[in-house]
Amino acid sequence: MAEKLKEMKLHEASRKIESSAPETLAYMNFPREHWRRIRSNNAIERLNQEIRRETRSIGAFQNGQSALMLVYARHRHME
């Protein structure tokens, strides 16, 4: 992947992929049967997961403002 980015003259993107690959693939140090269950304890990821869950249950929003209100409400609830 990094080589393709270099061919496309996207050198900074290529360097980013090369430098973050070990961190991204750290889950592979665990047994394969554990991979599905490994989750981050990162607060931002938890927040995003909650927003995704609620967005799916609501379906469609009337406008962007109503979607933003959901994000703000969920953020206030998480603090």
Secondary structure by P-SEA (a helix, b strand, c coil): caaaaaaacaaaaaaaaaaaccccccccccccccccccccccaaaaaaaaaaaaaaaacccccaaaaaaaaaaaaaaac
